[in-house]
Amino acid sequence: MGSSSKEETATDGDTSSGDNPPSNSNLFSEGERVLAYHGPRIYEAKVQKAELRKKEWKYFVHYLGWNKNWDEWVGADRLMKLTEENVMKQQALDKKQGVDKSSKSGRSSQSKPKSSADAKADKEDLKNTAPKGRKRKSDSGVEDNSSMEKLVKIQIPSTLKKQLVDDWDFVTQQDKLVKLPRSPNVDDILTKYLEYRSKKDGIMTDSVGEILKGIRCYFDKALPVMLLYKKERQQYNEVVHDDVSPSTIYGAEHLLRLFVKFPELLAYVNIEEETLIRLQQKLMDFLKFLQKNQSTFFLSAYDGPKGVSEGKGKGKDD
């Protein structure tokens, strides 16, 4: 059973209506507790929804003990029944990954699924593994995190902070959505910044190009996991399909949200302090560029109540 998640997390847009069911009928039911692969590990989860899409069953799962931001659509190949045998497989995989944190809660109880305390520990672990590698916190988690985060500070300009507040208000309070696809999109903005730096410096530096590639990569991976509000998920499912990169669909509004998350993401990447300081300076310079072009990059208002995107208009009930 593999752990490839690219295709499952970026889901197909429409549910099949009149299609014949596939040969593998619905394996998991709504409300069922299951074990789910996420990256190199297995976690306890609950199936919230099950839908037939393009003759394949997809399941919307909530990882127990984790923030709802981690909820996602997955295929059947990412899920297992919650049986004693599979729980033992989960625990064996934990040991293989070198996860000893939950040993204090009694590893010998192998026939039982994880306690909620263990699930919370897993939530913390996923936060650590999501950006890069499997660098874990110490048992306390506090000192490592705070000392690292002191190194990673990204000061968002005040006008962009207001933009973030307006963005939150439009989506969560007024039920409005950013009309997609956006123009300029994230790729366009990154290209414009590269041109701007090249003109200013008189040369196109490799380091700037590499950082922009990194921003794009982080954006594409972080968007479905931590950059969307709950009310935007249906729209995401409608417009992001197969190999489509979110950076070609979304614009400055969602890109700015990434910069709020960067301190959390970069805290667990193994970078030398000097390199990290230079990276922070470059990210700050990029934010100033966003601020300078705020009126052209950002929307002043979003589409009104439950605005339908320019993608497929056929939504599904929430």
C-alpha positions as CSV (number, residue, x, y, z in Angstrom):
1,M,0.0,0.0,0.0
2,G,1.7,3.2,-1.1
3,S,1.8,6.6,0.4
4,S,1.7,8.7,-2.7
5,S,-0.7,11.5,-2.1
6,K,-0.4,13.9,-5.0
7,E,-3.4,12.7,-6.9
8,E,-5.6,12.1,-3.9
9,T,-5.1,15.4,-2.2
10,A,-5.7,17.5,-5.3
11,T,-9.1,15.9,-6.1
12,D,-11.1,15.6,-9.2
13,G,-13.8,18.2,-9.4
14,D,-17.1,16.5,-10.1
15,T,-18.7,13.5,-8.5
16,S,-20.0,10.9,-10.8
17,S,-23.7,10.8,-11.0
18,G,-24.9,8.2,-13.4
19,D,-21.7,6.2,-13.8
20,N,-21.6,2.5,-13.1
21,P,-19.8,1.7,-9.8
22,P,-16.2,0.4,-10.1
23,S,-15.3,-3.2,-9.5
24,N,-14.0,-2.3,-6.1
25,S,-17.2,-1.2,-4.4
26,N,-17.2,1.3,-1.5
27,L,-14.7,-0.1,1.0
28,F,-15.2,2.4,3.8
29,S,-18.4,4.1,5.1
30,E,-19.1,7.6,6.4
31,G,-18.4,7.8,10.1
32,E,-16.1,4.8,10.1
33,R,-12.8,5.0,12.0
34,V,-9.9,3.9,9.9
35,L,-6.1,4.0,9.6
36,A,-4.7,6.3,7.0
37,Y,-1.3,6.7,5.4
38,H,0.0,10.3,5.5
39,G,3.6,10.6,4.2
40,P,5.7,7.8,5.7
41,R,3.4,7.1,8.6
42,I,0.0,5.8,9.5
43,Y,-2.5,7.7,11.6
44,E,-6.0,7.0,13.0
45,A,-8.7,8.9,11.1
46,K,-12.4,9.1,10.6
47,V,-14.2,9.0,7.2
48,Q,-16.4,12.2,7.0
49,K,-17.6,11.7,3.4
50,A,-17.4,9.0,0.7
51,E,-18.0,9.9,-2.9
52,L,-17.7,8.1,-6.3
53,R,-15.6,10.2,-8.6
54,K,-14.7,9.0,-12.1
55,K,-15.5,5.4,-11.2
56,E,-13.2,5.6,-8.1
57,W,-14.2,6.0,-4.5
58,K,-12.7,9.0,-2.7
59,Y,-12.9,9.6,1.0
60,F,-12.8,12.9,3.0
61,V,-10.9,12.0,6.2
62,H,-10.3,13.8,9.5
63,Y,-7.1,12.8,11.3
64,L,-8.1,12.2,15.0
65,G,-6.6,14.7,17.4
66,W,-5.4,17.0,14.6
67,N,-6.6,20.4,13.4
68,K,-9.3,20.3,10.7
69,N,-6.8,22.1,8.4
70,W,-5.3,18.6,7.8
71,D,-8.6,17.1,6.6
72,E,-8.3,15.9,3.0
73,W,-9.7,13.7,0.2
74,V,-7.8,10.5,-0.3
75,G,-8.2,7.3,-2.4
76,A,-8.8,3.8,-1.0
77,D,-5.1,3.0,-1.3
78,R,-4.3,5.4,1.5
79,L,-6.8,3.8,4.0
80,M,-6.9,0.6,6.0
81,K,-9.5,-1.0,8.2
82,L,-9.0,-0.4,11.9
83,T,-8.2,-3.9,12.9
84,E,-5.7,-5.3,15.5
85,E,-3.5,-6.5,12.7
86,N,-3.3,-3.1,11.0
87,V,-2.8,-1.3,14.4
88,M,0.2,-3.5,14.9
89,K,1.4,-2.6,11.4
90,Q,1.0,1.1,12.3
91,Q,3.0,0.6,15.5
92,A,5.7,-1.3,13.7
93,L,6.0,1.5,11.2
94,D,6.2,4.0,14.0
95,K,9.2,2.1,15.5
96,K,10.8,1.9,12.1
97,Q,10.5,5.7,11.7
98,G,12.2,6.0,15.1
99,V,9.1,7.5,16.9
100,D,9.6,6.7,20.6
101,K,7.5,9.6,22.0
102,S,4.4,7.5,22.7
103,S,6.4,4.7,24.4
104,K,5.7,6.4,27.8
105,S,1.9,5.8,27.2
106,G,2.4,2.0,27.0
107,R,3.6,0.6,23.7
108,S,2.8,-2.9,24.9
109,S,-1.0,-2.3,24.4
110,Q,-0.5,-3.2,20.7
111,S,-4.1,-4.4,20.2
112,K,-5.5,-1.0,21.0
113,P,-5.7,2.0,18.6
114,K,-3.8,5.1,19.6
115,S,-5.1,7.2,22.5
116,S,-6.2,10.8,21.9
117,A,-2.9,11.8,23.7
118,D,-0.9,9.8,21.1
119,A,-3.0,11.3,18.3
120,K,-2.1,14.8,19.6
121,A,1.5,13.8,19.6
122,D,1.1,12.7,16.0
123,K,-0.4,16.1,15.2
124,E,2.7,17.7,16.5
125,D,4.8,15.2,14.6
126,L,3.1,15.9,11.3
127,K,3.7,19.6,11.7
128,N,7.4,18.8,12.0
129,T,7.5,16.4,9.1
130,A,5.3,18.4,6.7
131,P,7.9,20.9,5.5
132,K,10.9,18.7,5.1
133,G,12.2,15.5,6.5
134,R,11.4,14.0,9.9
135,K,13.0,16.4,12.3
136,R,11.2,16.0,15.6
137,K,10.9,18.2,18.6
138,S,12.2,17.2,22.0
139,D,9.7,15.6,24.3
140,S,8.8,18.9,25.8
141,G,8.6,20.5,22.4
142,V,8.6,23.9,23.9
143,E,12.2,25.0,24.0
144,D,13.2,23.7,20.6
145,N,10.2,25.3,19.0
146,S,10.5,28.7,20.6
147,S,14.3,29.0,20.1
148,M,14.0,28.0,16.5
149,E,11.1,30.4,15.9
150,K,13.1,33.3,17.3
151,L,15.4,32.8,14.4
152,V,12.6,32.9,11.8
153,K,10.8,36.2,11.9
154,I,9.0,37.6,8.9
155,Q,7.6,41.1,9.6
156,I,4.5,41.6,7.4
157,P,4.0,45.2,6.4
158,S,1.0,46.9,8.0
159,T,-0.9,47.4,4.7
160,L,-0.5,43.7,3.9
161,K,-1.7,42.8,7.4
162,K,-4.9,44.8,6.7
163,Q,-5.1,42.8,3.4
164,L,-5.0,39.6,5.4
165,V,-7.7,40.8,7.8
166,D,-10.0,41.9,4.9
167,D,-9.3,38.5,3.2
168,W,-10.4,36.7,6.4
169,D,-13.5,38.9,6.6
170,F,-14.6,38.4,3.0
171,V,-14.3,34.6,3.2
172,T,-15.3,33.6,6.7
173,Q,-17.7,36.4,7.6
174,Q,-19.3,37.4,4.3
175,D,-19.2,34.0,2.5
176,K,-17.4,35.5,-0.5
177,L,-14.7,33.8,-2.6
178,V,-11.7,34.9,-4.7
179,K,-12.8,34.5,-8.3
180,L,-10.6,31.8,-9.9
181,P,-8.4,31.5,-11.9
182,R,-6.6,34.6,-10.8
183,S,-4.7,37.0,-13.0
184,P,-1.9,37.6,-12.2
185,N,-1.5,34.2,-10.6
186,V,1.3,33.2,-8.2
187,D,3.6,32.1,-11.1
188,D,3.1,35.5,-12.8
189,I,3.9,37.4,-9.6
190,L,7.1,35.4,-9.0
191,T,8.2,36.0,-12.6
192,K,7.5,39.8,-12.2
193,Y,9.6,39.8,-9.0
194,L,12.5,38.1,-10.8
195,E,12.3,40.7,-13.6
196,Y,12.2,43.5,-11.0
197,R,15.2,42.1,-9.1
198,S,17.2,41.5,-12.4
199,K,16.6,45.2,-13.5
200,K,17.5,46.5,-10.0
201,D,20.6,44.4,-9.6
202,G,21.6,44.5,-13.2
203,I,22.0,40.7,-13.2
204,M,19.8,37.7,-12.7
205,T,21.1,35.9,-9.7
206,D,20.8,32.2,-9.2
207,S,20.0,32.6,-5.5
208,V,16.9,34.7,-6.2
209,G,15.7,32.2,-8.8
210,E,16.2,29.3,-6.3
211,I,14.2,31.1,-3.6
212,L,11.3,31.8,-6.0
213,K,11.3,28.1,-7.0
214,G,11.2,27.3,-3.3
215,I,8.3,29.7,-2.6
216,R,6.3,28.1,-5.5
217,C,7.0,24.6,-4.3
218,Y,6.0,25.5,-0.7
219,F,2.8,27.3,-2.0
220,D,1.7,24.3,-4.1
221,K,2.2,21.8,-1.3
222,A,0.9,24.1,1.6
223,L,-2.2,25.4,-0.2
224,P,-4.5,22.4,0.2
225,V,-3.1,21.6,3.7
226,M,-2.9,24.9,5.5
227,L,-3.7,27.9,3.4
228,L,-7.5,27.4,2.7
229,Y,-10.4,28.4,4.9
230,K,-13.1,25.7,5.2
231,K,-15.5,27.6,3.0
232,E,-12.9,27.6,0.1
233,R,-12.5,23.8,0.0
234,Q,-15.3,23.1,-2.4
235,Q,-14.0,25.7,-4.8
236,Y,-10.5,24.1,-4.6
237,N,-12.0,20.7,-5.4
238,E,-13.7,22.3,-8.5
239,V,-10.7,24.0,-10.0
240,V,-7.6,22.0,-9.0
241,H,-7.4,18.7,-10.9
242,D,-4.8,16.1,-11.6
243,D,-1.4,17.7,-12.3
244,V,-2.6,21.3,-12.2
245,S,-0.4,23.4,-9.9
246,P,-2.3,25.7,-7.5
247,S,0.3,28.4,-8.3
248,T,-1.3,28.7,-11.8
249,I,-4.8,29.1,-10.4
250,Y,-4.5,31.2,-7.2
251,G,-3.1,34.7,-6.8
252,A,-1.6,37.2,-4.3
253,E,-4.4,36.7,-1.7
254,H,-3.5,33.1,-1.0
255,L,0.3,33.7,-1.6
256,L,0.3,36.2,1.3
257,R,-1.2,33.6,3.6
258,L,1.9,31.5,3.0
259,F,4.1,34.2,4.4
260,V,2.1,34.0,7.7
261,K,3.0,30.3,7.8
262,F,6.6,30.5,6.8
263,P,8.0,30.9,10.4
264,E,6.3,27.7,11.4
265,L,7.4,25.9,8.2
266,L,11.0,27.1,8.2
267,A,11.5,26.4,12.0
268,Y,11.8,22.7,11.2
269,V,14.1,23.0,8.1
270,N,17.7,22.3,8.9
271,I,19.4,25.5,7.7
272,E,22.5,27.3,9.0
273,E,21.7,30.4,11.0
274,E,23.6,32.7,8.5
275,T,21.7,31.2,5.5
276,L,18.4,31.6,7.4
277,I,19.0,35.3,8.0
278,R,19.8,35.8,4.3
279,L,16.6,33.9,3.4
280,Q,14.5,36.1,5.8
281,Q,15.9,39.2,4.2
282,K,15.0,38.0,0.7
283,L,11.5,37.0,1.8
284,M,11.1,40.5,3.4
285,D,12.2,42.1,0.1
286,F,9.6,40.0,-1.7
287,L,6.9,41.2,0.7
288,K,7.9,44.8,0.1
289,F,7.5,44.1,-3.6
290,L,4.0,42.7,-3.0
291,Q,3.2,45.9,-0.9
292,K,4.5,48.2,-3.7
293,N,2.2,46.4,-6.2
294,Q,-0.7,45.9,-3.8
295,S,-3.3,47.7,-5.9
296,T,-2.5,45.6,-9.0
297,F,-1.8,42.2,-7.4
298,F,-4.7,42.0,-4.9
299,L,-8.5,42.1,-5.3
300,S,-10.3,44.9,-3.5
301,A,-13.4,42.8,-3.2
302,Y,-14.4,39.1,-3.7
303,D,-17.3,37.5,-5.4
304,G,-20.5,37.8,-3.5
305,P,-22.3,35.2,-1.4
306,K,-20.8,31.8,-2.1
307,G,-19.4,33.1,-5.4
308,V,-18.9,30.4,-8.0
309,S,-15.5,30.1,-9.5
310,E,-14.8,30.3,-13.2
311,G,-13.9,26.7,-13.1
312,K,-16.6,24.0,-13.3
313,G,-19.8,25.5,-11.8
314,K,-21.2,22.2,-10.8
315,G,-20.6,22.1,-7.0
316,K,-21.6,19.5,-4.5
317,D,-23.5,19.7,-1.2
318,D,-21.3,20.4,1.8
